[in-house]
């Protein structure tokens, strides 16, 4: 199971990339305490891991 990211349109994929990068930047400078779980799953999915394997 890949958490549904394969069904994203190009625009949705780009929006998710931007949201991930923004959250990652805020996390690095300490503005947020953690990156939202969906964005963490998205990052791991982009690296070729399945959602289940990444969370196990």
C-alpha positions as a LaTeX table, in Angstrom:
\begin{tabular}{lrrr}
\hline
Residue & $x$ (\AA) & $y$ (\AA) & $z$ (\AA) \\
\hline
Unk1 & 0.00 & 0.00 & 0.00 \\
Unk2 & 1.46 & 3.32 & $-1.01$ \\
Unk3 & $-0.91$ & 5.56 & 0.96 \\
Unk4 & $-2.72$ & 6.72 & $-2.17$ \\
Unk5 & 0.00 & 8.94 & $-3.61$ \\
Unk6 & 0.00 & 7.14 & $-6.98$ \\
Unk7 & $-3.42$ & 8.64 & $-7.76$ \\
Unk8 & $-2.29$ & 12.28 & $-7.44$ \\
Unk9 & $-2.44$ & 14.57 & $-10.44$ \\
Unk10 & 0.70 & 16.51 & $-11.35$ \\
Unk11 & $-0.67$ & 19.68 & $-9.73$ \\
Unk12 & $-1.55$ & 17.84 & $-6.51$ \\
Unk13 & 1.89 & 16.22 & $-6.47$ \\
Unk14 & 3.62 & 19.60 & $-6.84$ \\
Unk15 & 1.41 & 21.10 & $-4.10$ \\
Unk16 & 2.34 & 18.23 & $-1.78$ \\
Unk17 & 6.05 & 18.69 & $-2.58$ \\
Unk18 & 5.77 & 22.39 & $-1.73$ \\
Unk19 & 3.89 & 21.65 & 1.51 \\
Unk20 & 6.53 & 19.09 & 2.48 \\
Unk21 & 9.43 & 21.46 & 1.76 \\
Unk22 & 7.74 & 24.28 & 3.70 \\
Unk23 & 7.11 & 22.03 & 6.70 \\
Unk24 & 10.66 & 20.69 & 6.55 \\
Unk25 & 12.03 & 24.25 & 6.58 \\
Unk26 & 9.83 & 25.24 & 9.54 \\
Unk27 & 10.94 & 22.11 & 11.39 \\
Unk28 & 14.63 & 22.88 & 10.80 \\
Unk29 & 14.31 & 26.42 & 12.19 \\
Unk30 & 12.23 & 25.18 & 15.12 \\
Unk31 & 8.89 & 26.81 & 14.25 \\
Unk32 & 7.07 & 23.47 & 14.39 \\
Unk33 & 7.78 & 20.46 & 16.58 \\
Unk34 & 7.19 & 17.76 & 13.99 \\
Unk35 & 6.43 & 17.34 & 10.32 \\
Unk36 & 2.80 & 16.23 & 9.78 \\
Unk37 & 2.55 & 12.41 & 9.46 \\
Unk38 & 1.09 & 12.55 & 5.94 \\
Unk39 & 4.08 & 14.57 & 4.74 \\
Unk40 & 6.50 & 12.16 & 6.43 \\
Unk41 & 4.73 & 9.28 & 4.68 \\
Unk42 & 4.95 & 11.21 & 1.40 \\
Unk43 & 8.70 & 11.70 & 1.86 \\
Unk44 & 9.22 & 8.01 & 2.52 \\
Unk45 & 7.00 & 7.09 & $-0.42$ \\
Unk46 & 9.08 & 9.31 & $-2.70$ \\
Unk47 & 12.15 & 7.36 & $-1.60$ \\
Unk48 & 10.48 & 4.15 & $-2.79$ \\
Unk49 & 9.32 & 2.70 & 0.50 \\
Unk50 & 5.79 & 1.64 & 1.05 \\
Unk51 & 3.86 & 3.41 & 3.80 \\
Unk52 & 3.56 & 0.23 & 5.83 \\
Unk53 & 7.27 & $-0.59$ & 5.62 \\
Unk54 & 8.24 & 2.97 & 6.49 \\
Unk55 & 6.10 & 2.98 & 9.61 \\
Unk56 & 7.00 & $-0.54$ & 10.79 \\
\hline
\end{tabular}
